[in-house]
Amino acid sequence: MAEPNAKTLDNIHKARTYKDIPPSDYLVPYASIGDLLDRRAAELAHKTWLIHYDADGNREEFTYSQFNQRVNQIANFLTRQLNVKNGNRIATIGYNHSQTIMIYFAAWKIGATIAPQNVAEDDARINYILRNSEAVTLLARPEYLNRAVTIVQDVEHSEGPVSNVRQIVQFGGDPHDGFVHLDSEINSCSTAFTPEVTPSLETEALLVYTSGTTGAPKGVVLTHYNLLVDAKGIADWHGMDASHRTMCVLPTHHVNGIEVTHIAPLYVGGSTVLTRAYSSSNFWARIARENVQIVSLVPTLLQFSLEYASIAEAEGRSIWGEGISRDDLDNFRHFICGAGTLAVALSSAFEEKFHIPILHGYGLSETTCYSSFLPVSLDWEEHRHWMKDYGYPSIGVPIMPNEMAIFDPIGSGEQLDPGERGEICIRGHNVMKYYFNRPDANTETFKFGWFRSGDEGFYEVDEQGRPFFFITGRLKELINRGGVKFSPFDIEEVLLQLPQVKVGLAVAFENDYYGEEVGAYVVPIEGQEVSEQEVLDHCRTRMTFEKSPKVVVFGMEVPVTTTGKYQRLKLRVLFSEWKHTQFRG
């Protein structure tokens, strides 16, 4: 692995320092995530920890003790039968399921790193990630076994098969011939586990890949300490304690679903409800039935809830779902919302319709999860002020264990004053260890001792002297569709495979349902013709629906900078008529 050079390592150390407290001065009392789980299982053995609903609404429940025993069985299986060791990487292709979470914790008990894959991504990207991550084992749900084999045995690309993956293991469902079946194997494994090498707070725990505007995807390395200290910061900010229950409707291949609604409630001895996916028809009913206090969402799901409520009202039904009223939700406190572009109009409409506050926040995979939130203590008038009076909903105030600032957007390292727009930068104990095997990205990202987000924003100060931050756009031109980020360059590579296309640009345009959607701006070769449907069909045979363009706009000119770089953001206005359109695969 290419390690960062000495100067970059020094800058990373500065960027991982919180108010002059070095990252080696730990702010949590636990030795690792496994240590935390063991303690909770001993202290709260019979308390409900995890409730899981599958796609059919079937419910299962695990106490702390039961969950820990299953985790130990999986850890024993991984180490003894698959030879997974401390420092190895394990990849998963699946979805929200109790077993998915158990596999994560089993890896952490071993000291292995989890590299979860997003099934919405195309095979080529997952192939790259499996190879780059050096994963030794791939665990897949039965629905994705054939796809997993195709990805690992890939022969279409010059790199060839993913030789570092020693085996593909099935978890869930009935056994399939030719695959080791996790469920069948673990029953004979011990419910107690002792690792060969004891993980520490500095042990790598999570390797998630984030798209960049240039080059290959970057692997974000997060340690046990990153996950634990950010969980503490989130839990403390939201006043979580052992009496609280969260609900996870976001995908658990992403840090949000892992951190906010699993590790944070575990940190305080609470409990969580894990759902297969968001569903408007049972969303409020499940909150009421399970006595949930906090749910983490992305703006897309706020839009879906509003749409469901509007239809219900028009048909004379309850906006909360069949048999549910506002009185059934008395114990519910607020929503956490981030990861996507939240519009003032959407947040205002949601809060006015449901009279439940949205605690807007901000963070990135590189900062573990959340770095800021609106304060819980704001009264309704103050809350609404920060949510709508500046043209953007505030992403709030920095939380422990990090600081935030606005720097000159050219990367000079000069901090800006309130109201001035620049690059949002972060430093603290929740900042990642580094990008895996990307010295170029590490050098630029940490060049003045802060983590540079690539996002544009500003801050204002309230009467108490607290800085309230706002995000106004991106200096990097990623497409953020419902919280999942796609590199425009990946999509443009596919567009340019069409022989009639001279210039093909992927453009992020505003959309009510996903915050941003994917558009294509195409300049045909002179004398050549290509239709919108040809472009769409071409892309959708090579990329997932989520990543593919939904609309094609044709033109003859492309705005460029003085250095010849394409200015994609200037093309967004051409897609404005599709702002209110929901595109379905």
RODO-2510 file (C-alpha; in nm, 4 decimals, decimal comma):
residues 585
     n   res          X          Y          Z
     1     m     0,0000     0,0000     0,0000
     2     a     0,1192     0,3521    -0,0816
     3     e     0,1394     0,5282     0,2547
     4     p     0,0954     0,9071     0,2767
     5     n     0,4255     1,0945     0,2975
     6     a     0,5485     1,2489     0,6227
     7     k     0,4038     1,5941     0,5529
     8     t     0,0648     1,4534     0,4615
     9     l     0,0642     1,2294     0,7708
    10     d     0,1322     1,5401     0,9814
    11     n    -0,1553     1,7234     0,8131
    12     i    -0,3852     1,4245     0,8696
    13     h    -0,2880     1,4233     1,2381
    14     k    -0,3800     1,7930     1,2599
    15     a    -0,7094     1,7268     1,0817
    16     r    -0,7912     1,4528     1,3343
    17     t    -0,7282     1,6839     1,6312
    18     y    -1,0236     1,8281     1,8214
    19     k    -0,9735     2,1546     2,0124
    20     d    -0,6038     2,0749     2,0639
    21     i    -0,6882     1,7227     2,1858
    22     p    -0,4839     1,4795     1,9730
    23     p    -0,6625     1,1766     1,8269
    24     s    -0,4619     0,9488     2,0589
    25     d    -0,6349     1,1029     2,3641
    26     y    -0,9504     0,8962     2,3372
    27     l    -1,2869     1,0429     2,4344
    28     v    -1,4677     0,7091     2,4735
    29     p    -1,4265     0,4493     2,7522
    30     y    -1,4392     0,1413     2,5279
    31     a    -1,1505    -0,0584     2,3832
    32     s    -1,3307    -0,1439     2,0569
    33     i    -1,6786    -0,1888     1,9103
    34     g    -1,6700    -0,5537     2,0172
    35     d    -1,5862    -0,4463     2,3713
    36     l    -1,8895    -0,2154     2,3713
    37     l    -2,1189    -0,4948     2,2497
    38     d    -1,9817    -0,7413     2,5076
    39     r    -2,0437    -0,4912     2,7853
    40     r    -2,3988    -0,4212     2,6726
    41     a    -2,4710    -0,7943     2,6447
    42     a    -2,3487    -0,8423     3,0029
    43     e    -2,5268    -0,5395     3,1499
    44     l    -2,8514    -0,5585     2,9473
    45     a    -2,8673    -0,9266     2,8568
    46     h    -3,2470    -0,9535     2,8352
    47     k    -3,3217    -0,6088     2,7001
    48     t    -3,4442    -0,5836     2,3402
    49     w    -3,1653    -0,4527     2,1202
    50     l    -3,2622    -0,5169     1,7570
    51     i    -3,6040    -0,5537     1,5959
    52     h    -3,6004    -0,6481     1,2280
    53     y    -3,8804    -0,6301     0,9709
    54     d    -3,8269    -0,8055     0,6390
    55     a    -3,9801    -0,7086     0,3042
    56     d    -4,2988    -0,9031     0,3843
    57     g    -4,3456    -0,7400     0,7239
    58     n    -4,2269    -1,0404     0,9224
    59     r    -4,0850    -0,9320     1,2568
    60     e    -3,7987    -1,0787     1,4579
    61     e    -3,6502    -0,9530     1,7805
    62     f    -3,3114    -0,9997     1,9472
    63     t    -3,2048    -0,9180     2,2993
    64     y    -2,8538    -0,7887     2,3569
    65     s    -2,7471    -1,1349     2,4692
    66     q    -2,9053    -1,3153     2,1743
    67     f    -2,7559    -1,0722     1,9244
    68     n    -2,4102    -1,1010     2,0796
    69     q    -2,4240    -1,4817     2,0737
    70     r    -2,5146    -1,4831     1,7035
    71     v    -2,2348    -1,2374     1,6324
    72     n    -1,9910    -1,4659     1,8164
    73     q    -2,1042    -1,7678     1,6156
    74     i    -2,0443    -1,5812     1,2892
    75     a    -1,7049    -1,4598     1,4129
    76     n    -1,6055    -1,8174     1,4962
    77     f    -1,7199    -1,9372     1,1533
    78     l    -1,5288    -1,6614     0,9729
    79     t    -1,2062    -1,7262     1,1602
    80     r    -1,2068    -2,1052     1,1859
    81     q    -1,3664    -2,2067     0,8575
    82     l    -1,2772    -1,9156     0,6295
    83     n    -0,9480    -1,8161     0,7929
    84     v    -1,0454    -1,4495     0,8227
    85     k    -0,7933    -1,2695     1,0402
    86     n    -0,7362    -0,9378     1,2093
    87     g    -0,6562    -0,6837     0,9365
    88     n    -0,8407    -0,8685     0,6575
    89     r    -1,1202    -0,7057     0,4591
    90     i    -1,4649    -0,8637     0,4146
    91     a    -1,7090    -0,7446     0,1471
    92     t    -2,0869    -0,7807     0,1514
    93     i    -2,3516    -0,7614    -0,1196
    94     g    -2,6901    -0,7478     0,0462
    95     y    -2,9499    -0,5211     0,1989
    96     n    -3,0977    -0,4245     0,5339
    97     h    -3,1282    -0,7446     0,7358
    98     s    -3,0453    -0,8554     1,0884
    99     q    -2,7787    -1,0908     0,9507
   100     t    -2,6119    -0,8060     0,7635
   101     i    -2,5645    -0,6191     1,0912
   102     m    -2,4444    -0,9348     1,2665
   103     i    -2,1800    -0,9877     0,9981
   104     y    -2,0551    -0,6314     1,0489
   105     f    -2,0176    -0,6807     1,4232
   106     a    -1,8588    -1,0239     1,3772
   107     a    -1,5936    -0,8702     1,1542
   108     w    -1,5298    -0,5974     1,4123
   109     k    -1,4854    -0,8568     1,6873
   110     i    -1,2220    -1,0298     1,4753
   111     g    -1,0523    -0,7025     1,3887
   112     a    -1,1463    -0,7371     1,0204
   113     t    -1,2730    -0,4480     0,8090
   114     i    -1,6156    -0,4468     0,6444
   115     a    -1,6437    -0,3188     0,2860
   116     p    -2,0199    -0,3069     0,2163
   117     q    -2,1309    -0,2784    -0,1463
   118     n    -2,4171    -0,0740    -0,2865
   119     v    -2,6242    -0,2977    -0,5155
   120     a    -2,7383     0,0102    -0,7092
   121     e    -2,3856     0,0438    -0,8435
   122     d    -2,2786    -0,1220    -1,1678
   123     d    -2,0742    -0,4411    -1,1780
   124     a    -1,7586    -0,2699    -1,3035
   125     r    -1,7451    -0,0376    -1,0035
   126     i    -1,8047    -0,3204    -0,7545
   127     n    -1,5378    -0,5243    -0,9328
   128     y    -1,2947    -0,2349    -0,8867
   129     i    -1,3855    -0,1960    -0,5182
   130     l    -1,3469    -0,5670    -0,4439
   131     r    -1,0060    -0,5610    -0,6062
   132     n    -0,8907    -0,2320    -0,4546
   133     s    -1,0151    -0,3189    -0,1049
   134     e    -0,8200    -0,6461    -0,1116
   135     a    -1,1265    -0,8248     0,0284
   136     v    -1,0585    -1,1912     0,1044
   137     t    -1,4221    -1,2983     0,1355
   138     l    -1,7473    -1,1852    -0,0233
   139     l    -2,0746    -1,2569     0,1555
   140     a    -2,3878    -1,2220    -0,0582
   141     r    -2,7621    -1,2590    -0,0139
   142     p    -2,9137    -1,5354    -0,2315
   143     e    -3,0694    -1,2798    -0,4679
   144     y    -2,7220    -1,1547    -0,5589
   145     l    -2,5221    -1,4789    -0,5770
   146     n    -2,5161    -1,5004    -0,9554
   147     r    -2,4270    -1,1341    -0,9809
   148     a    -2,1519    -1,1814    -0,7245
   149     v    -2,0022    -1,4638    -0,9298
   150     t    -2,0164    -1,2510    -1,2456
   151     i    -1,8428    -0,9629    -1,0702
   152     v    -1,5683    -1,1747    -0,9134
   153     q    -1,5023    -1,3831    -1,2242
   154     d    -1,5115    -1,0781    -1,4524
   155     v    -1,3190    -1,1363    -1,7731
   156     e    -1,4341    -0,8321    -1,9725
   157     h    -1,1880    -0,5938    -1,8138
   158     s    -0,8111    -0,5980    -1,8452
   159     e    -0,7684    -0,6687    -1,4739
   160     g    -0,9469    -1,0029    -1,5054
   161     p    -1,0993    -1,1981    -1,2138
   162     v    -1,0800    -1,0637    -0,8583
   163     s    -0,8138    -1,3059    -0,7382
   164     n    -0,7994    -1,1724    -0,3805
   165     v    -1,1560    -1,2944    -0,3086
   166     r    -1,1001    -1,6501    -0,1877
   167     q    -1,4655    -1,7503    -0,1600
   168     i    -1,8224    -1,6301    -0,2047
   169     v    -2,0429    -1,7152     0,0921
   170     q    -2,4220    -1,7117     0,0902
   171     f    -2,6083    -1,5648     0,3862
   172     g    -2,9849    -1,5998     0,4156
   173     g    -3,2328    -1,8075     0,2150
   174     d    -3,2181    -2,1754     0,1290
   175     p    -2,8756    -2,3245     0,0494
   176     h    -2,7576    -2,3078    -0,3131
   177     d    -2,5303    -2,5695    -0,4652
   178     g    -2,1695    -2,4641    -0,4870
   179     f    -2,1833    -2,2017    -0,2094
   180     v    -2,0984    -2,2198     0,1574
   181     h    -2,4197    -2,1383     0,3454
   182     l    -2,3590    -1,9190     0,6494
   183     d    -2,6871    -2,0044     0,8223
   184     s    -2,6201    -2,3781     0,8067
   185     e    -2,2616    -2,3504     0,9238
   186     i    -2,2903    -2,1258     1,2278
   187     n    -2,5339    -2,3433     1,4245
   188     s    -2,2488    -2,5674     1,5371
   189     c    -2,0232    -2,2720     1,6265
   190     s    -1,9642    -2,1597     1,9831
   191     t    -2,1640    -1,8649     2,1183
   192     a    -1,8481    -1,7382     2,2882
   193     f    -1,5643    -1,5815     2,0912
   194     t    -1,2091    -1,4851     2,1749
   195     p    -1,0117    -1,3142     1,8959
   196     e    -0,6599    -1,4291     1,8109
   197     v    -0,5533    -1,0637     1,8065
   198     t    -0,7534    -0,8239     2,0207
   199     p    -0,8861    -0,5281     1,8167
   200     s    -0,8054    -0,1790     1,9410
   201     l    -0,9560     0,1632     1,8836
   202     e    -0,7047     0,2134     1,6025
   203     t    -0,8085    -0,1070     1,4239
   204     e    -0,9708    -0,0381     1,0878
   205     a    -1,3424    -0,1159     1,0941
   206     l    -1,5103     0,0171     0,7807
   207     l    -1,3957     0,0744     0,4236
   208     v    -1,6535     0,2651     0,2209
   209     y    -1,5980     0,4020    -0,1264
   210     t    -1,6971     0,7485    -0,2338
   211     s    -1,7038     0,8804    -0,5894
   212     g    -1,4626     1,1496    -0,6937
   213     t    -1,4829     1,4036    -0,9727
   214     t    -1,1615     1,2651    -1,1146
   215     g    -0,9999     0,9257    -1,1032
   216     a    -1,1191     0,6024    -0,9476
   217     p    -1,3457     0,5753    -0,6400
   218     k    -1,1697     0,6506    -0,3126
   219     g    -1,1764     0,4092    -0,0190
   220     v    -1,2521     0,5861     0,3093
   221     v    -1,0853     0,4082     0,6025
   222     l    -1,2712     0,4431     0,9339
   223     t    -1,1410     0,2986     1,2605
   224     h    -1,3233     0,1600     1,5633
   225     y    -1,2520     0,4910     1,7333
   226     n    -1,4003     0,6917     1,4446
   227     l    -1,7261     0,4987     1,4679
   228     l    -1,7461     0,5076     1,8477
   229     v    -1,6579     0,8726     1,9024
   230     d    -1,8935     0,9967     1,6305
   231     a    -2,1682     0,7747     1,7749
   232     k    -2,1078     0,9375     2,1129
   233     g    -2,1289     1,2815     1,9533
   234     i    -2,4551     1,1964     1,7757
   235     a    -2,6123     1,0342     2,0818
   236     d    -2,5140     1,3196     2,3139
   237     w    -2,6413     1,5870     2,0742
   238     h    -2,9806     1,4222     2,0350
   239     g    -3,0150     1,3357     2,4012
   240     m    -3,0281     0,9617     2,3368
   241     d    -3,0233     0,7319     2,6394
   242     a    -3,1112     0,3732     2,7260
   243     s    -3,4825     0,4499     2,7043
   244     h    -3,4649     0,5586     2,3412
   245     r    -3,5376     0,3612     2,0277
   246     t    -3,4342     0,4592     1,6747
   247     m    -3,5555     0,3222     1,3428
   248     c    -3,3394     0,2508     1,0385
   249     v    -3,4994     0,2925     0,6955
   250     l    -3,1773     0,3950     0,5183
   251     p    -2,9454     0,1413     0,3531
   252     t    -2,6900    -0,0162     0,5842
   253     h    -2,4212    -0,0198     0,3178
   254     h    -2,3863     0,3522     0,3985
   255     v    -2,2370     0,5106     0,7110
   256     n    -2,5676     0,6824     0,7977
   257     g    -2,7594     0,3581     0,8361
   258     i    -2,4707     0,1988     1,0254
   259     e    -2,3798     0,4850     1,2562
   260     v    -2,6959     0,6794     1,3469
   261     t    -2,9368     0,3928     1,3966
   262     h    -2,7082     0,1108     1,5103
   263     i    -2,3862     0,2202     1,6762
   264     a    -2,5306     0,5358     1,8385
   265     p    -2,8185     0,3546     2,0162
   266     l    -2,5823     0,0717     2,1096
   267     y    -2,3490     0,3295     2,2628
   268     v    -2,6184     0,4420     2,5091
   269     g    -2,7808     0,1004     2,5640
   270     g    -3,0941     0,1842     2,3643
   271     s    -3,2534    -0,0194     2,0891
   272     t    -3,3283     0,0059     1,7200
   273     v    -3,5772    -0,1090     1,4576
   274     l    -3,4264    -0,2209     1,1271
   275     t    -3,6544    -0,2235     0,8228
   276     r    -3,5889    -0,3739     0,4813
   277     a    -3,6618    -0,0357     0,3235
   278     y    -3,8789     0,2719     0,3604
   279     s    -4,2509     0,2264     0,2893
   280     s    -4,4957     0,5170     0,3109
   281     s    -4,7876     0,2841     0,3839
   282     n    -4,6444     0,1472     0,7101
   283     f    -4,3890     0,4120     0,8055
   284     w    -4,5875     0,5932     1,0754
   285     a    -4,7615     0,2764     1,1943
   286     r    -4,4274     0,1099     1,2608
   287     i    -4,3000     0,4164     1,4488
   288     a    -4,6106     0,4069     1,6683
   289     r    -4,6136     0,0293     1,7185
   290     e    -4,2470     0,0099     1,8159
   291     n    -4,2447     0,3290     2,0250
   292     v    -3,9690     0,4896     1,8167
   293     q    -3,8341     0,8311     1,9210
   294     i    -3,5908     0,9200     1,6402
   295     v    -3,5631     0,8271     1,2712
   296     s    -3,2830     0,9220     1,0329
   297     l    -3,3996     1,0108     0,6818
   298     v    -3,2815     1,1674     0,3587
   299     p    -3,4814     1,4395     0,1781
   300     t    -3,6163     1,1903    -0,0755
   301     l    -3,8120     1,0109     0,1972
   302     l    -3,9574     1,3383     0,3276
   303     q    -4,0906     1,3945    -0,0236
   304     f    -4,2397     1,0440    -0,0371
   305     s    -4,4129     1,0967     0,2994
   306     l    -4,5628     1,4241     0,1817
   307     e    -4,6857     1,2687    -0,1398
   308     y    -4,8499     0,9832     0,0511
   309     a    -5,0164     1,2311     0,2887
   310     s    -5,1545     1,4382     0,0007
   311     i    -5,3101     1,1329    -0,1642
   312     a    -5,4509     1,0139     0,1683
   313     e    -5,6084     1,3530     0,2390
   314     a    -5,7640     1,3643    -0,1060
   315     e    -5,9179     1,0218    -0,0439
   316     g    -6,0369     1,1085     0,3068
   317     r    -5,7859     0,8815     0,4815
   318     s    -5,5447     0,9464     0,7667
   319     i    -5,2150     1,1021     0,6560
   320     w    -5,0434     0,8766     0,9119
   321     g    -5,1718     0,5523     0,7629
   322     e    -5,4649     0,3241     0,8302
   323     g    -5,5674     0,3162     1,1964
   324     i    -5,3009     0,5683     1,3048
   325     s    -5,3518     0,9197     1,4398
   326     r    -5,1188     1,1907     1,5683
   327     d    -5,1971     1,0793     1,9257
   328     d    -5,0271     0,7460     1,8549
   329     l    -4,7009     0,9315     1,7980
   330     d    -4,6787     1,1233     2,1256
   331     n    -4,3448     0,9666     2,2134
   332     f    -4,1852     1,0475     1,8790
   333     r    -3,9348     1,3345     1,9059
   334     h    -3,7845     1,4362     1,5721
   335     f    -3,6307     1,3374     1,2422
   336     i    -3,2618     1,3487     1,1626
   337     c    -3,2134     1,4499     0,8004
   338     g    -2,9027     1,4847     0,5877
   339     a    -2,6996     1,3091     0,3169
   340     g    -2,8898     1,4793     0,0339
   341     t    -2,9898     1,8251    -0,0839
   342     l    -3,2734     1,9541     0,1363
   343     a    -3,4752     2,2418    -0,0085
   344     v    -3,6427     2,5067     0,2073
   345     a    -3,9742     2,4415     0,0314
   346     l    -3,9618     2,0686     0,1093
   347     s    -3,8605     2,1067     0,4741
   348     s    -4,1233     2,3773     0,5313
   349     a    -4,3997     2,1737     0,3675
   350     f    -4,3082     1,8653     0,5707
   351     e    -4,2931     2,0414     0,9064
   352     e    -4,6170     2,2285     0,8399
   353     k    -4,7962     1,9101     0,7372
   354     f    -4,6782     1,6820     1,0184
   355     h    -4,5788     1,9319     1,2919
   356     i    -4,2666     1,7301     1,3688
   357     p    -3,9249     1,8991     1,3600
   358     i    -3,6477     1,8041     1,1205
   359     l    -3,3034     1,8167     1,2814
   360     h    -3,1076     1,8971     0,9688
   361     g    -2,7417     1,7992     0,9748
   362     y    -2,4312     1,7515     0,7680
   363     g    -2,1465     1,5080     0,7373
   364     l    -1,9591     1,2835     0,4999
   365     s    -1,8228     0,9317     0,4943
   366     e    -1,4818     1,0915     0,5444
   367     t    -1,6005     1,2381     0,8762
   368     t    -1,7561     0,9033     0,9789
   369     c    -2,1134     1,0328     0,9558
   370     y    -2,2530     1,3557     1,1024
   371     s    -2,0436     1,6607     1,1875
   372     s    -2,3210     1,9107     1,2654
   373     f    -2,6877     1,9358     1,3535
   374     l    -2,9415     2,1988     1,4384
   375     p    -2,9678     2,2194     1,8187
   376     v    -3,2449     2,0111     1,9732
   377     s    -3,3105     2,2900     2,2248
   378     l    -3,4302     2,5499     1,9715
   379     d    -3,7879     2,6641     2,0211
   380     w    -4,0165     2,6381     1,7198
   381     e    -3,9681     2,9998     1,6108
   382     e    -3,5875     2,9756     1,6275
   383     h    -3,5951     2,6405     1,4534
   384     r    -3,8014     2,7772     1,1663
   385     h    -3,5721     3,0822     1,1451
   386     w    -3,2642     2,8686     1,0838
   387     m    -3,4512     2,6359     0,8504
   388     k    -3,5874     2,8968     0,6071
   389     d    -3,4703     3,2565     0,6549
   390     y    -3,1349     3,2278     0,4758
   391     g    -3,2497     3,0633     0,1543
   392     y    -3,1060     2,7297     0,2641
   393     p    -3,1931     2,5126     0,5640
   394     s    -2,9076     2,5402     0,8126
   395     i    -2,7011     2,2250     0,8638
   396     g    -2,6560     2,3399     1,2221
   397     v    -2,3736     2,3691     1,4709
   398     p    -2,0630     2,1463     1,4909
   399     i    -2,0972     1,8567     1,7348
   400     m    -1,8355     1,6979     1,9563
   401     p    -1,5857     1,5604     1,8456
   402     n    -1,5236     1,7997     1,5572
   403     e    -1,4863     2,1624     1,4561
   404     m    -1,5972     2,3264     1,1307
   405     a    -1,4857     2,6340     0,9411
   406     i    -1,5217     2,8030     0,6025
   407     f    -1,2009     2,8388     0,4033
   408     d    -1,1099     3,0215     0,0873
   409     p    -1,2464     2,7993    -0,1928
   410     i    -0,9178     2,8072    -0,3847
   411     g    -0,7557     2,6024    -0,1092
   412     s    -0,5214     2,8676     0,0246
   413     g    -0,5897     2,7735     0,3869
   414     e    -0,7378     3,1149     0,4747
   415     q    -1,0441     3,1037     0,7024
   416     l    -1,3389     3,3253     0,6058
   417     d    -1,5720     3,5392     0,8145
   418     p    -1,9453     3,4891     0,8762
   419     g    -2,1545     3,5240     0,5618
   420     e    -1,8639     3,4673     0,3229
   421     r    -1,8926     3,1674     0,0930
   422     g    -1,6118     2,9187     0,0709
   423     e    -1,5255     2,5542     0,1267
   424     i    -1,6667     2,3708     0,4284
   425     c    -1,3735     2,2171     0,6160
   426     i    -1,3721     1,9912     0,9211
   427     r    -1,1253     1,8676     1,1789
   428     g    -1,1766     1,6348     1,4721
   429     h    -1,1592     1,2832     1,6072
   430     n    -1,4252     1,1612     1,3639
   431     v    -1,2144     1,2439     1,0577
   432     m    -1,1135     0,9298     0,8682
   433     k    -0,7757     0,7617     0,9013
   434     y    -0,7075     0,8374     0,5317
   435     y    -0,8089     0,7387     0,1793
   436     f    -0,6869     0,3857     0,1168
   437     n    -0,3934     0,3672    -0,1223
   438     r    -0,4582     0,7179    -0,2610
   439     p    -0,1611     0,9389    -0,1678
   440     d    -0,2651     1,1942    -0,4307
   441     a    -0,6100     1,2407    -0,2780
   442     n    -0,4714     1,2480     0,0767
   443     t    -0,2205     1,5201    -0,0079
   444     e    -0,4826     1,7489    -0,1596
   445     t    -0,7627     1,6751     0,0865
   446     f    -0,5527     1,7447     0,3979
   447     k    -0,3152     2,0033     0,2552
   448     f    -0,3595     2,2607     0,5349
   449     g    -0,4412     2,0398     0,8300
   450     w    -0,8197     2,0259     0,7869
   451     f    -1,0382     1,7846     0,5918
   452     r    -1,1555     1,9655     0,2780
   453     s    -1,5130     1,8612     0,1961
   454     g    -1,5360     2,0042    -0,1548
   455     d    -1,8734     2,1528    -0,0539
   456     e    -1,9461     2,5232    -0,0674
   457     g    -2,1091     2,6985     0,2263
   458     f    -2,1112     2,9796     0,4794
   459     y    -2,1983     3,0341     0,8430
   460     e    -2,3789     3,2880     1,0576
   461     v    -2,3452     3,3403     1,4322
   462     d    -2,6378     3,3516     1,6757
   463     e    -2,6693     3,5597     1,9945
   464     q    -2,4944     3,2867     2,1936
   465     g    -2,1946     3,2954     1,9614
   466     r    -2,2731     2,9586     1,8026
   467     p    -2,1825     2,9201     1,4327
   468     f    -2,4746     2,7932     1,2251
   469     f    -2,3497     2,6488     0,8976
   470     f    -2,5173     2,6293     0,5574
   471     i    -2,4326     2,4280     0,2460
   472     t    -2,4999     2,6080    -0,0803
   473     g    -2,3612     2,3730    -0,3418
   474     r    -2,0585     2,1709    -0,4362
   475     l    -1,7195     2,2742    -0,5457
   476     k    -1,6885     1,9177    -0,6687
   477     e    -1,9467     1,8301    -0,9291
   478     l    -2,0733     1,5009    -0,7916
   479     i    -2,4321     1,3967    -0,8526
   480     n    -2,6061     1,3388    -0,5185
   481     r    -2,9137     1,1280    -0,5945
   482     g    -3,1041     1,0627    -0,2736
   483     g    -2,7829     1,0591    -0,0713
   484     v    -2,5979     0,8257    -0,3108
   485     k    -2,3206     1,0068    -0,4957
   486     f    -2,2227     0,9294    -0,8531
   487     s    -1,9250     1,0639    -1,0408
   488     p    -2,0265     1,2398    -1,3648
   489     f    -1,7099     1,1115    -1,5249
   490     d    -1,8223     0,7483    -1,4906
   491     i    -2,1478     0,8276    -1,6724
   492     e    -1,9740     1,0352    -1,9398
   493     e    -1,7482     0,7442    -2,0246
   494     v    -2,0609     0,5495    -2,1193
   495     l    -2,2163     0,8402    -2,3110
   496     l    -1,9036     0,8766    -2,5204
   497     q    -1,9225     0,5123    -2,6245
   498     l    -2,2028     0,6168    -2,8603
   499     p    -2,0390     0,6827    -3,1980
   500     q    -2,2726     0,9743    -3,2766
   501     v    -2,1803     1,1671    -2,9591
   502     k    -1,9189     1,4437    -2,9734
   503     v    -1,9657     1,5662    -2,6145
   504     g    -2,1677     1,3891    -2,3474
   505     l    -2,1929     1,5464    -2,0029
   506     a    -2,3672     1,4103    -1,6946
   507     v    -2,5562     1,6895    -1,5207
   508     a    -2,7072     1,6908    -1,1716
   509     f    -3,0431     1,8677    -1,1879
   510     e    -3,2799     1,9564    -0,9050
   511     n    -3,5527     1,7028    -0,8385
   512     d    -3,8212     1,6919    -0,5699
   513     y    -3,7922     1,3187    -0,5162
   514     y    -3,4186     1,2603    -0,4988
   515     g    -3,2810     1,6069    -0,4371
   516     e    -3,0862     1,5640    -0,7590
   517     e    -3,1392     1,3442    -1,0634
   518     v    -2,9097     1,2478    -1,3478
   519     g    -2,9412     1,4269    -1,6792
   520     a    -2,7348     1,3994    -1,9961
   521     y    -2,6326     1,6939    -2,2110
   522     v    -2,5347     1,5676    -2,5539
   523     v    -2,3660     1,7437    -2,8436
   524     p    -2,3904     1,5156    -3,1498
   525     i    -2,1158     1,4893    -3,4064
   526     e    -2,1949     1,7191    -3,6964
   527     g    -2,4051     1,5372    -3,9506
   528     q    -2,4889     1,2536    -3,7104
   529     e    -2,8251     1,1900    -3,5473
   530     v    -2,9048     1,0170    -3,2210
   531     s    -3,2366     1,0103    -3,0364
   532     e    -3,3048     1,0534    -2,6669
   533     q    -3,4315     0,6955    -2,6455
   534     e    -3,1140     0,5613    -2,8056
   535     v    -2,9048     0,7429    -2,5456
   536     l    -3,1226     0,6235    -2,2555
   537     d    -3,1266     0,2634    -2,3781
   538     h    -2,7504     0,2668    -2,4331
   539     c    -2,6876     0,3868    -2,0773
   540     r    -2,9348     0,1540    -1,9087
   541     t    -2,7794    -0,1536    -2,0636
   542     r    -2,4446    -0,0512    -1,9134
   543     m    -2,5362     0,1097    -1,5807
   544     t    -2,7980     0,0689    -1,3123
   545     f    -3,1193     0,2697    -1,3434
   546     e    -3,0174     0,4857    -1,0479
   547     k    -2,6924     0,5916    -1,2136
   548     s    -2,8255     0,6269    -1,5684
   549     p    -2,9518     0,9578    -1,7133
   550     k    -3,3287     1,0067    -1,6921
   551     v    -3,3495     1,2929    -1,9415
   552     v    -3,1390     1,3906    -2,2434
   553     v    -3,1011     1,7504    -2,3606
   554     f    -2,9337     1,8142    -2,6960
   555     g    -2,7273     2,1212    -2,7778
   556     m    -2,4485     2,2543    -2,9947
   557     e    -2,2339     2,4436    -2,7434
   558     v    -2,0862     2,3662    -2,4028
   559     p    -1,9929     2,6331    -2,1442
   560     v    -1,6255     2,6093    -2,0502
   561     t    -1,3825     2,7878    -1,8213
   562     t    -1,0870     2,9863    -1,9518
   563     t    -0,8778     2,6726    -1,9105
   564     g    -1,1214     2,4659    -2,1180
   565     k    -1,2929     2,2767    -1,8339
   566     y    -1,6609     2,1982    -1,8807
   567     q    -1,8969     2,3955    -1,6558
   568     r    -2,1663     2,1385    -1,5849
   569     l    -2,3416     2,3500    -1,3226
   570     k    -2,4348     2,6074    -1,5887
   571     l    -2,6305     2,3379    -1,7710
   572     r    -2,8622     2,2602    -1,4776
   573     v    -3,1175     2,5217    -1,5848
   574     l    -3,1795     2,3275    -1,9068
   575     f    -3,3345     2,0477    -1,6998
   576     s    -3,5595     2,2642    -1,4800
   577     e    -3,8860     2,1403    -1,6343
   578     w    -3,8204     1,7951    -1,4857
   579     k    -3,7801     1,9218    -1,1274
   580     h    -4,1170     1,7777    -1,0198
   581     t    -4,0942     1,4511    -1,2159
   582     q    -4,0489     1,1159    -1,0457
   583     f    -3,8591     0,8781    -1,2713
   584     r    -3,9269     0,5072    -1,2317
   585     g    -3,7168     0,2173    -1,3552
***
